[in-house]
Amino acid sequence: MTGRFSGKNAIVTGAASGIGRATAHRLAGDGANLLCVDRDEAGLADLLASLTGSHIALTADLSLAQACTEVVQTALRHWDGRIDILVNAAAILIRQPILEHSRETWDLTIDINLKAPFRLARDVVASMIEGGIRGAIANVGSIEAVLPIAGHAAYTASKGAVTMLTRSAAFETAPYGIRVNAVAPGATATGMNADLRRDDPDRWREMLSGTPMGRHALPEEIASVIAFLVSDEASYVTGAVVTADGGWTLH
Ligand SMILES: NC(=O)c1ccc[n+]([C@@H]2O[C@H](COP(=O)([O-])OP(=O)(O)OC[C@H]3O[C@@H](n4cnc5c(N)ncnc54)[C@H](O)[C@@H]3O)[C@@H](O)[C@H]2O)c1
């Protein structure tokens, strides 16, 4: 297959749904070989059936450190030690007012949204440095890193930290020619908010009313930013957090 990712090996987490799934399609469509990771086995099977090219899937719960290790080891075994791209899209959002936030939901959110991207990036970067690979990592942050939404304390905190994880990892890996960037999406129609759109459409419309473009994003519109960030077209871009929010954070 030809394309701008032809011959590149890419790990995409959260690939069974939403932005991760759209990113998998985008990268595969441009020639990448994928390792698609998610805890949703059926979703992964559905994704793989919809892709053309040479791809594998791994069902893994990324809240567990050992699962993150296995993801990178699986990729290294399958691709003879070469990983070019990592996209950290998997995350959860548990809506809970701060006074009701339990230790368990706080820890789970931080484990999946922050520790997993760190663990995966650390092991992927180690392999890139060892192999002399000038690779690229894209994290999926959120505009909630700068604009909190009530009831999202753990999620918002995790996304704020993902921004700075992105910037510090970019700083340390730049000398090796490795680039680390993030996209900060606004409201995007995915599995993460399917319940809100179904059960409380007025609240969803109210959120969108503050978006100058007056609509939510499609996952493909975020995937195209990710694809740019991990492509050679962004060869001088590192440590950037690219906002894709229809103008939400303009005011
Ligand atoms: N949808 C939005 O409005 C929005 C806005 C800003 C940022 N984001 C970010 O976009 C990214 C993708 O989310 P989405 O909106 O596509 O949601 P989504 O729910 O459609 O997709 C998230 C995927 O992550 C997977 N996942 C969750 N926990 C996991 C775990 N422990 N192990 C493995 N996989 C796990 C889920 O199974 C799911 O397939 C997330 O980082 C999210 O925070 C989304």
The ligand as an ORCA input file, in Angstrom:
! r2SCAN-3c Opt
* xyz 0 1
  N     -15.405     13.042     22.520
  C     -15.027     14.245     22.938
  O     -15.825     15.198     22.973
  C     -13.614     14.463     23.368
  C     -13.193     15.762     23.638
  C     -11.893     15.981     24.029
  C     -11.025     14.921     24.136
  N     -11.444     13.661     23.872
  C     -10.477     12.578     23.990
  O     -10.471     11.802     22.806
  C      -9.923     10.513     23.107
  C     -10.769      9.453     22.460
  O     -12.038      9.431     23.108
  P     -13.395      9.322     22.295
  O     -14.086     10.602     22.427
  O     -13.124      8.777     20.939
  O     -14.187      8.286     23.223
  P     -14.642      6.783     22.981
  O     -15.267      6.386     24.261
  O     -15.458      6.692     21.747
  O     -13.271      6.009     22.759
  C     -12.396      5.732     23.827
  C     -11.875      4.311     23.653
  O     -10.940      4.062     24.724
  C     -11.156      2.731     25.152
  N     -10.709      2.553     26.532
  C     -11.215      3.145     27.650
  N     -10.613      2.657     28.735
  C      -9.704      1.728     28.319
  C      -8.799      0.882     28.993
  N      -8.701      0.822     30.320
  N      -8.013      0.070     28.237
  C      -8.113      0.081     26.896
  N      -8.964      0.853     26.201
  C      -9.763      1.671     26.913
  C     -12.661      2.534     25.044
  O     -13.009      1.150     25.032
  C     -12.971      3.243     23.752
  O     -12.898      2.373     22.640
  C      -9.870     10.428     24.616
  O      -8.546     10.664     25.045
  C     -10.762     11.560     25.077
  O     -10.429     12.040     26.357
  C     -12.720     13.399     23.500
*
